[in-house]
Amino acid sequence: MNTMQAGANIAINQSDTIDILISWVPFDALVDVAAFALNETEKVRSDSDFIYLNGEVDTQADFMSLSLKAGKPVFRIALHKISSDVRKIVFAIASPNSLSGLQNLAIEVKDISVFTPENTGLQSLILGELYFKNQQWKFRALGQGYQQGMEFLATQFGTEFNRQSAARISPPDIVNDSQSNHDLSPVFDTIKSELPDVRNLVSPENVRAGIKSLKRFSWGWMLASLVIFIIAEIAIAGLFQTNWFLTFIPHSFRYLVEVVSFSLSFLIGGIIIGLISPSIRVLEPAIAAFFSLILLLSNGFFTPNGFADFSIIKMLIGGSIAFALAIYGARLGEKIAAMLGNRASQNYVNNG
């Protein structure tokens, strides 16, 4: 996926439908999200060309709808249905106070590009625009901020915004706008939209990205991860050898507690690496967790009568579980680092 800078534009090759996603952390912050469909005079043709989150006006125009999917506002735009007198669609975000409390603010043209604007703590921000030029739809990243809120932007574009009216409709009502609250279809649609397309996983672009990530692989961070996991395993093993610790755990649950404790060590170790590493380190702790568990289980082969219980299948299954827990932990660590201001982690989270 292409990462855009402010002022850059990219051609939209689709001729039917595209999705524009806007995201930030925390999502429960009081934020207004809107899209303005503008004519050649930079004005809306009518109030129906102004669509916003929790809006009193319809959340669906002839060519554009707004919904929540996995907590993200998603504008779905049917390019082939847009009238010829609509020259651009502007996407904006605003707050009644300030946008300074938002982290990881981004606008994404799904599967095409993503733009992370500089959040200057103003009250409103035009994130980008979809515009028609030379018989081609394009998306331009903007990041243009204003001291005033959504009311100001609405007035500039020839319409009105009333937050008190907007607050009457809750986000779930937008998702279930045309369906009963007992209908679980939106839930399954959300899950389906979040699942990756297997065909895209083996696309030439993703293969090249994978090769590029392997070139950035750090043996130093893998060894550091391996040391962390081994120390954690030794500490946990030592803990279970102490008599005072065993007195707190019923005998029937000792094995279960031991397995859970080892699993947590891989998860927490991955979080630590993702958090403290200045660059993106996700694969390194995952591989280290795999080998650390292999080493741990291999040790049983050399104990008296240990070869009888030794199993390569058990090693591979255990190593795979450790790999998955560590990579998940490392991703969590990168997300925490992004919230703390790590630019590399922010780009990783927004592009992920």
C-alpha positions as a Markdown table, in Angstrom:
| # | Residue | x | y | z |
|---|---|---|---|---|
| 1 | Met | 0.0 | 0.0 | 0.0 |
| 2 | Asn | 1.3 | 3.4 | -0.9 |
| 3 | Thr | 2.1 | 5.9 | 1.9 |
| 4 | Met | 1.3 | 9.4 | 0.8 |
| 5 | Gln | 2.7 | 12.8 | 1.8 |
| 6 | Ala | 0.7 | 16.0 | 2.1 |
| 7 | Gly | 0.0 | 17.4 | -1.3 |
| 8 | Ala | 0.6 | 14.1 | -3.2 |
| 9 | Asn | -2.0 | 12.6 | -5.4 |
| 10 | Ile | -2.7 | 9.1 | -6.7 |
| 11 | Ala | -4.9 | 7.9 | -9.6 |
| 12 | Ile | -7.9 | 5.7 | -8.8 |
| 13 | Asn | -8.1 | 3.0 | -11.4 |
| 14 | Gln | -11.3 | 1.5 | -10.2 |
| 15 | Ser | -14.4 | 2.4 | -12.2 |
| 16 | Asp | -17.0 | 1.1 | -9.8 |
| 17 | Thr | -16.7 | 1.4 | -6.0 |
| 18 | Ile | -14.0 | 2.4 | -3.5 |
| 19 | Asp | -13.9 | 2.6 | 0.3 |
| 20 | Ile | -12.4 | 5.6 | 2.2 |
| 21 | Leu | -11.6 | 4.7 | 5.8 |
| 22 | Ile | -10.8 | 7.2 | 8.6 |
| 23 | Ser | -9.2 | 6.0 | 11.8 |
| 24 | Trp | -7.8 | 7.4 | 15.1 |
| 25 | Val | -7.1 | 6.3 | 18.7 |
| 26 | Pro | -9.1 | 6.4 | 20.9 |
| 27 | Phe | -12.2 | 6.0 | 18.8 |
| 28 | Asp | -14.5 | 7.0 | 21.6 |
| 29 | Ala | -13.2 | 10.6 | 21.5 |
| 30 | Leu | -15.8 | 13.2 | 20.6 |
| 31 | Val | -15.1 | 13.6 | 16.9 |
| 32 | Asp | -17.1 | 14.7 | 13.8 |
| 33 | Val | -16.4 | 12.9 | 10.6 |
| 34 | Ala | -17.8 | 14.2 | 7.3 |
| 35 | Ala | -17.7 | 14.2 | 3.5 |
| 36 | Phe | -18.8 | 17.1 | 1.3 |
| 37 | Ala | -19.6 | 16.5 | -2.4 |
| 38 | Leu | -18.8 | 19.7 | -4.2 |
| 39 | Asn | -19.6 | 21.2 | -7.6 |
| 40 | Glu | -17.3 | 23.4 | -9.6 |
| 41 | Thr | -18.0 | 26.4 | -7.3 |
| 42 | Glu | -16.7 | 24.4 | -4.3 |
| 43 | Lys | -20.2 | 24.2 | -2.8 |
| 44 | Val | -22.6 | 21.4 | -2.1 |
| 45 | Arg | -25.5 | 21.2 | -4.5 |
| 46 | Ser | -27.9 | 20.5 | -1.6 |
| 47 | Asp | -27.8 | 19.3 | 2.0 |
| 48 | Ser | -27.9 | 15.7 | 0.9 |
| 49 | Asp | -24.3 | 16.2 | -0.4 |
| 50 | Phe | -23.2 | 16.6 | 3.2 |
| 51 | Ile | -22.8 | 13.3 | 4.9 |
| 52 | Tyr | -21.4 | 13.0 | 8.4 |
| 53 | Leu | -21.1 | 10.6 | 11.3 |
| 54 | Asn | -24.2 | 10.5 | 13.6 |
| 55 | Gly | -25.8 | 12.9 | 11.1 |
| 56 | Glu | -29.4 | 14.0 | 11.2 |
| 57 | Val | -29.4 | 14.0 | 7.3 |
| 58 | Asp | -29.4 | 10.7 | 5.4 |
| 59 | Thr | -26.2 | 8.7 | 5.8 |
| 60 | Gln | -26.6 | 7.5 | 2.2 |
| 61 | Ala | -26.6 | 9.6 | -0.9 |
| 62 | Asp | -27.2 | 8.3 | -4.5 |
| 63 | Phe | -23.5 | 7.5 | -4.8 |
| 64 | Met | -22.0 | 7.6 | -1.3 |
| 65 | Ser | -22.8 | 5.9 | 2.1 |
| 66 | Leu | -21.3 | 6.1 | 5.5 |
| 67 | Ser | -21.1 | 3.2 | 8.0 |
| 68 | Leu | -19.0 | 1.9 | 10.9 |
| 69 | Lys | -16.9 | -1.2 | 10.3 |
| 70 | Ala | -14.7 | -2.5 | 13.1 |
| 71 | Gly | -15.0 | 0.9 | 14.8 |
| 72 | Lys | -13.8 | 2.8 | 11.7 |
| 73 | Pro | -16.0 | 5.2 | 9.7 |
| 74 | Val | -16.1 | 4.0 | 6.1 |
| 75 | Phe | -17.3 | 6.1 | 3.2 |
| 76 | Arg | -18.3 | 3.8 | 0.3 |
| 77 | Ile | -18.4 | 5.6 | -3.0 |
| 78 | Ala | -19.8 | 4.3 | -6.2 |
| 79 | Leu | -17.7 | 6.3 | -8.8 |
| 80 | His | -19.9 | 5.2 | -11.7 |
| 81 | Lys | -23.0 | 6.8 | -10.1 |
| 82 | Ile | -21.4 | 10.2 | -9.4 |
| 83 | Ser | -23.2 | 13.0 | -11.3 |
| 84 | Ser | -21.1 | 15.0 | -13.8 |
| 85 | Asp | -21.7 | 18.2 | -11.8 |
| 86 | Val | -19.9 | 16.8 | -8.7 |
| 87 | Arg | -16.2 | 17.7 | -9.2 |
| 88 | Lys | -14.8 | 16.6 | -5.9 |
| 89 | Ile | -15.5 | 15.0 | -2.5 |
| 90 | Val | -13.8 | 16.5 | 0.5 |
| 91 | Phe | -13.2 | 14.4 | 3.6 |
| 92 | Ala | -12.8 | 16.1 | 7.0 |
| 93 | Ile | -12.6 | 15.5 | 10.7 |
| 94 | Ala | -13.2 | 17.9 | 13.5 |
| 95 | Ser | -13.7 | 18.2 | 17.3 |
| 96 | Pro | -15.7 | 20.7 | 19.4 |
| 97 | Asn | -12.5 | 21.3 | 21.4 |
| 98 | Ser | -9.2 | 20.2 | 19.8 |
| 99 | Leu | -7.8 | 17.3 | 17.8 |
| 100 | Ser | -4.7 | 17.2 | 19.9 |
| 101 | Gly | -5.9 | 14.2 | 21.9 |
| 102 | Leu | -6.1 | 11.9 | 18.8 |
| 103 | Gln | -3.3 | 9.5 | 18.0 |
| 104 | Asn | -2.7 | 7.5 | 14.8 |
| 105 | Leu | -5.0 | 9.7 | 12.7 |
| 106 | Ala | -5.1 | 8.5 | 9.2 |
| 107 | Ile | -7.2 | 8.4 | 6.0 |
| 108 | Glu | -7.0 | 5.4 | 3.7 |
| 109 | Val | -8.1 | 4.7 | 0.2 |
| 110 | Lys | -8.6 | 0.9 | 0.9 |
| 111 | Asp | -5.9 | -1.3 | -0.7 |
| 112 | Ile | -4.4 | 1.7 | -2.6 |
| 113 | Ser | -2.9 | 4.4 | -0.3 |
| 114 | Val | -2.8 | 5.8 | 3.2 |
| 115 | Phe | -2.1 | 9.3 | 4.5 |
| 116 | Thr | -1.1 | 10.2 | 8.1 |
| 117 | Pro | -1.5 | 14.0 | 8.5 |
| 118 | Glu | 0.4 | 16.0 | 11.0 |
| 119 | Asn | -1.9 | 16.6 | 13.9 |
| 120 | Thr | -1.3 | 20.2 | 15.0 |
| 121 | Gly | -4.0 | 20.3 | 17.6 |
| 122 | Leu | -6.4 | 22.5 | 15.6 |
| 123 | Gln | -10.2 | 22.1 | 15.8 |
| 124 | Ser | -10.8 | 20.7 | 12.3 |
| 125 | Leu | -8.7 | 19.1 | 9.5 |
| 126 | Ile | -9.4 | 18.4 | 5.8 |
| 127 | Leu | -7.7 | 15.1 | 5.4 |
| 128 | Gly | -8.0 | 14.7 | 1.7 |
| 129 | Glu | -10.1 | 15.0 | -1.4 |
| 130 | Leu | -11.4 | 12.7 | -4.2 |
| 131 | Tyr | -11.5 | 14.8 | -7.4 |
| 132 | Phe | -12.1 | 14.3 | -11.1 |
| 133 | Lys | -9.6 | 15.6 | -13.6 |
| 134 | Asn | -8.7 | 14.7 | -17.2 |
| 135 | Gln | -11.4 | 12.0 | -17.2 |
| 136 | Gln | -9.7 | 10.4 | -14.2 |
| 137 | Trp | -10.7 | 10.1 | -10.5 |
| 138 | Lys | -7.7 | 10.9 | -8.2 |
| 139 | Phe | -7.2 | 11.2 | -4.5 |
| 140 | Arg | -5.1 | 14.0 | -3.0 |
| 141 | Ala | -3.7 | 14.0 | 0.5 |
| 142 | Leu | -4.1 | 17.4 | 2.2 |
| 143 | Gly | -3.9 | 17.7 | 6.0 |
| 144 | Gln | -5.2 | 21.3 | 5.9 |
| 145 | Gly | -6.2 | 22.5 | 9.4 |
| 146 | Tyr | -8.4 | 25.2 | 10.8 |
| 147 | Gln | -9.0 | 26.8 | 14.2 |
| 148 | Gln | -12.8 | 26.5 | 13.8 |
| 149 | Gly | -14.8 | 23.2 | 13.9 |
| 150 | Met | -17.2 | 21.4 | 11.6 |
| 151 | Glu | -19.7 | 24.2 | 11.7 |
| 152 | Phe | -17.2 | 26.4 | 10.0 |
| 153 | Leu | -16.4 | 23.9 | 7.3 |
| 154 | Ala | -20.1 | 23.3 | 6.6 |
| 155 | Thr | -20.7 | 27.0 | 6.2 |
| 156 | Gln | -17.7 | 27.3 | 3.8 |
| 157 | Phe | -19.1 | 24.6 | 1.6 |
| 158 | Gly | -22.7 | 26.0 | 1.6 |
| 159 | Thr | -24.5 | 23.9 | 4.2 |
| 160 | Glu | -25.1 | 23.7 | 8.0 |
| 161 | Phe | -24.0 | 21.4 | 10.8 |
| 162 | Asn | -25.8 | 21.1 | 14.0 |
| 163 | Arg | -24.1 | 18.9 | 16.6 |
| 164 | Gln | -27.0 | 18.7 | 18.9 |
| 165 | Ser | -29.1 | 17.2 | 16.2 |
| 166 | Ala | -26.3 | 14.9 | 15.2 |
| 167 | Ala | -25.9 | 13.5 | 18.7 |
| 168 | Arg | -29.4 | 12.1 | 18.6 |
| 169 | Ile | -28.2 | 9.1 | 16.5 |
| 170 | Ser | -25.7 | 6.7 | 17.9 |
| 171 | Pro | -23.0 | 4.9 | 15.8 |
| 172 | Pro | -24.8 | 1.5 | 15.9 |
| 173 | Asp | -27.8 | 3.1 | 14.3 |
| 174 | Ile | -25.7 | 4.0 | 11.3 |
| 175 | Val | -24.6 | 0.4 | 10.9 |
| 176 | Asn | -28.1 | -1.0 | 11.2 |
| 177 | Asp | -29.8 | 1.9 | 9.4 |
| 178 | Ser | -31.9 | -0.3 | 7.2 |
| 179 | Gln | -32.0 | -3.5 | 9.3 |
| 180 | Ser | -33.4 | -4.8 | 12.5 |
| 181 | Asn | -31.1 | -4.7 | 15.6 |
| 182 | His | -31.7 | -8.4 | 15.8 |
| 183 | Asp | -30.2 | -9.0 | 12.4 |
| 184 | Leu | -26.6 | -10.2 | 12.7 |
| 185 | Ser | -25.7 | -9.5 | 9.1 |
| 186 | Pro | -23.7 | -6.3 | 9.9 |
| 187 | Val | -21.6 | -8.3 | 12.4 |
| 188 | Phe | -20.7 | -10.9 | 9.8 |
| 189 | Asp | -20.2 | -8.2 | 7.1 |
| 190 | Thr | -17.7 | -6.5 | 9.5 |
| 191 | Ile | -15.8 | -9.7 | 10.1 |
| 192 | Lys | -15.7 | -10.5 | 6.4 |
| 193 | Ser | -14.4 | -7.0 | 5.6 |
| 194 | Glu | -11.6 | -7.4 | 8.1 |
| 195 | Leu | -10.5 | -10.8 | 6.8 |
| 196 | Pro | -7.6 | -10.6 | 4.3 |
| 197 | Asp | -8.0 | -11.7 | 0.7 |
| 198 | Val | -5.8 | -14.7 | 0.3 |
| 199 | Arg | -5.2 | -13.8 | -3.4 |
| 200 | Asn | -3.6 | -10.5 | -2.3 |
| 201 | Leu | -1.2 | -12.3 | 0.1 |
| 202 | Val | 0.7 | -13.8 | -2.8 |
| 203 | Ser | 0.5 | -10.7 | -5.1 |
| 204 | Pro | 3.8 | -9.5 | -6.6 |
| 205 | Glu | 3.6 | -6.4 | -4.5 |
| 206 | Asn | 3.3 | -8.3 | -1.3 |
| 207 | Val | 6.0 | -10.8 | -2.3 |
| 208 | Arg | 8.4 | -7.9 | -3.0 |
| 209 | Ala | 7.4 | -6.3 | 0.4 |
| 210 | Gly | 8.2 | -9.6 | 2.1 |
| 211 | Ile | 11.6 | -9.9 | 0.5 |
| 212 | Lys | 12.3 | -6.3 | 1.5 |
| 213 | Ser | 11.3 | -7.0 | 5.1 |
| 214 | Leu | 13.7 | -10.0 | 5.1 |
| 215 | Lys | 16.5 | -7.7 | 4.0 |
| 216 | Arg | 15.8 | -5.6 | 7.1 |
| 217 | Phe | 15.8 | -8.6 | 9.4 |
| 218 | Ser | 18.0 | -8.0 | 12.4 |
| 219 | Trp | 20.0 | -11.0 | 13.8 |
| 220 | Gly | 20.9 | -8.8 | 16.8 |
| 221 | Trp | 17.3 | -8.2 | 17.8 |
| 222 | Met | 16.5 | -11.9 | 17.2 |
| 223 | Leu | 19.3 | -12.9 | 19.6 |
| 224 | Ala | 18.1 | -10.2 | 22.1 |
| 225 | Ser | 14.6 | -11.7 | 21.9 |
| 226 | Leu | 16.0 | -15.2 | 22.3 |
| 227 | Val | 17.8 | -14.1 | 25.5 |
| 228 | Ile | 14.6 | -12.5 | 26.9 |
| 229 | Phe | 12.5 | -15.7 | 26.2 |
| 230 | Ile | 15.2 | -18.0 | 27.7 |
| 231 | Ile | 15.5 | -15.9 | 30.8 |
| 232 | Ala | 11.7 | -15.9 | 31.2 |
| 233 | Glu | 11.5 | -19.7 | 30.7 |
| 234 | Ile | 14.3 | -20.2 | 33.3 |
| 235 | Ala | 12.6 | -17.9 | 35.8 |
| 236 | Ile | 9.2 | -19.6 | 35.3 |
| 237 | Ala | 10.8 | -23.1 | 35.6 |
| 238 | Gly | 12.7 | -21.9 | 38.8 |
| 239 | Leu | 9.4 | -20.6 | 40.2 |
| 240 | Phe | 7.7 | -23.9 | 39.8 |
| 241 | Gln | 10.6 | -25.7 | 41.5 |
| 242 | Thr | 10.1 | -23.7 | 44.7 |
| 243 | Asn | 8.0 | -25.4 | 47.3 |
| 244 | Trp | 6.3 | -22.3 | 48.6 |
| 245 | Phe | 5.0 | -21.5 | 45.1 |
| 246 | Leu | 3.6 | -25.0 | 44.6 |
| 247 | Thr | 1.6 | -24.7 | 47.9 |
| 248 | Phe | -0.7 | -22.1 | 46.3 |
| 249 | Ile | -1.6 | -24.3 | 43.3 |
| 250 | Pro | -3.8 | -27.4 | 43.4 |
| 251 | His | -1.9 | -30.4 | 42.0 |
| 252 | Ser | -4.5 | -31.0 | 39.3 |
| 253 | Phe | -4.0 | -27.5 | 37.9 |
| 254 | Arg | -0.2 | -27.2 | 38.1 |
| 255 | Tyr | 0.4 | -28.3 | 34.5 |
| 256 | Leu | -2.3 | -25.9 | 33.2 |
| 257 | Val | -0.8 | -23.0 | 35.2 |
| 258 | Glu | 2.7 | -23.9 | 33.9 |
| 259 | Val | 1.5 | -23.9 | 30.3 |
| 260 | Val | -0.3 | -20.6 | 30.6 |
| 261 | Ser | 2.7 | -19.0 | 32.3 |
| 262 | Phe | 5.1 | -20.1 | 29.6 |
| 263 | Ser | 2.6 | -18.8 | 27.0 |
| 264 | Leu | 2.4 | -15.5 | 28.7 |
| 265 | Ser | 6.2 | -15.2 | 28.6 |
| 266 | Phe | 6.2 | -15.3 | 24.8 |
| 267 | Leu | 3.4 | -12.8 | 24.6 |
| 268 | Ile | 5.0 | -10.4 | 27.1 |
| 269 | Gly | 8.4 | -10.9 | 25.6 |
| 270 | Gly | 7.1 | -10.0 | 22.1 |
| 271 | Ile | 5.4 | -6.8 | 23.6 |
| 272 | Ile | 8.7 | -5.8 | 25.1 |
| 273 | Ile | 10.7 | -6.2 | 21.9 |
| 274 | Gly | 8.0 | -4.3 | 19.9 |
| 275 | Leu | 8.0 | -1.5 | 22.4 |
| 276 | Ile | 11.7 | -1.0 | 22.9 |
| 277 | Ser | 13.0 | -1.5 | 19.4 |
| 278 | Pro | 13.4 | 1.8 | 17.5 |
| 279 | Ser | 12.5 | 0.1 | 14.2 |
| 280 | Ile | 9.8 | -2.4 | 13.3 |
| 281 | Arg | 10.7 | -5.8 | 14.9 |
| 282 | Val | 7.9 | -8.3 | 14.6 |
| 283 | Leu | 9.5 | -11.3 | 12.8 |
| 284 | Glu | 12.6 | -11.4 | 15.0 |
| 285 | Pro | 10.8 | -12.1 | 18.4 |
| 286 | Ala | 8.5 | -14.6 | 16.6 |
| 287 | Ile | 11.4 | -16.7 | 15.3 |
| 288 | Ala | 13.3 | -16.4 | 18.6 |
| 289 | Ala | 10.2 | -17.7 | 20.5 |
| 290 | Phe | 10.0 | -20.6 | 18.1 |
| 291 | Phe | 13.7 | -21.6 | 18.7 |
| 292 | Ser | 13.6 | -20.9 | 22.4 |
| 293 | Leu | 10.7 | -23.4 | 22.9 |
| 294 | Ile | 12.5 | -25.9 | 20.6 |
| 295 | Leu | 15.6 | -25.6 | 22.8 |
| 296 | Leu | 13.5 | -26.0 | 26.0 |
| 297 | Leu | 11.7 | -29.1 | 24.7 |
| 298 | Ser | 14.9 | -30.6 | 23.3 |
| 299 | Asn | 16.4 | -30.5 | 26.7 |
| 300 | Gly | 14.1 | -33.3 | 27.7 |
| 301 | Phe | 15.7 | -35.6 | 25.2 |
| 302 | Phe | 18.9 | -35.6 | 27.1 |
| 303 | Thr | 17.3 | -36.3 | 30.5 |
| 304 | Pro | 17.1 | -39.9 | 31.9 |
| 305 | Asn | 14.3 | -41.7 | 30.0 |
| 306 | Gly | 13.5 | -38.4 | 28.4 |
| 307 | Phe | 13.8 | -39.9 | 24.9 |
| 308 | Ala | 10.7 | -41.9 | 25.5 |
| 309 | Asp | 8.5 | -38.8 | 25.7 |
| 310 | Phe | 10.4 | -36.9 | 23.0 |
| 311 | Ser | 8.3 | -36.0 | 20.0 |
| 312 | Ile | 9.2 | -33.8 | 17.0 |
| 313 | Ile | 5.5 | -33.2 | 16.4 |
| 314 | Lys | 5.1 | -31.8 | 19.9 |
| 315 | Met | 8.1 | -29.5 | 19.3 |
| 316 | Leu | 6.7 | -28.2 | 16.0 |
| 317 | Ile | 3.2 | -27.6 | 17.5 |
| 318 | Gly | 4.7 | -25.9 | 20.6 |
| 319 | Gly | 7.1 | -23.8 | 18.5 |
| 320 | Ser | 4.3 | -22.7 | 16.2 |
| 321 | Ile | 2.2 | -21.6 | 19.2 |
| 322 | Ala | 5.2 | -19.7 | 20.6 |
| 323 | Phe | 5.8 | -18.1 | 17.2 |
| 324 | Ala | 2.1 | -16.9 | 17.0 |
| 325 | Leu | 2.1 | -15.6 | 20.6 |
| 326 | Ala | 5.3 | -13.7 | 20.1 |
| 327 | Ile | 4.3 | -12.1 | 16.8 |
| 328 | Tyr | 1.0 | -11.0 | 18.3 |
| 329 | Gly | 2.8 | -9.6 | 21.3 |
| 330 | Ala | 5.3 | -7.7 | 19.0 |
| 331 | Arg | 2.4 | -6.2 | 17.1 |
| 332 | Leu | 0.8 | -5.0 | 20.4 |
| 333 | Gly | 4.2 | -3.6 | 21.3 |
| 334 | Glu | 4.4 | -1.7 | 18.0 |
| 335 | Lys | 0.9 | -0.3 | 18.6 |
| 336 | Ile | 1.9 | 0.9 | 22.1 |
| 337 | Ala | 5.0 | 2.5 | 20.6 |
| 338 | Ala | 2.9 | 4.2 | 18.0 |
| 339 | Met | 0.7 | 5.7 | 20.7 |
| 340 | Leu | 3.8 | 6.9 | 22.5 |
| 341 | Gly | 4.9 | 8.8 | 19.3 |
| 342 | Asn | 7.3 | 6.3 | 17.5 |
| 343 | Arg | 7.0 | 7.4 | 13.9 |
| 344 | Ala | 8.1 | 4.1 | 12.4 |
| 345 | Ser | 5.6 | 2.3 | 14.5 |
| 346 | Gln | 2.8 | 4.7 | 13.5 |
| 347 | Asn | 3.5 | 4.1 | 9.8 |
| 348 | Tyr | 3.5 | 0.3 | 10.5 |
| 349 | Val | 0.2 | 0.5 | 12.4 |
| 350 | Asn | -1.5 | 2.7 | 9.8 |
| 351 | Asn | -0.3 | 0.5 | 6.9 |
| 352 | Gly | -1.2 | -2.7 | 8.7 |
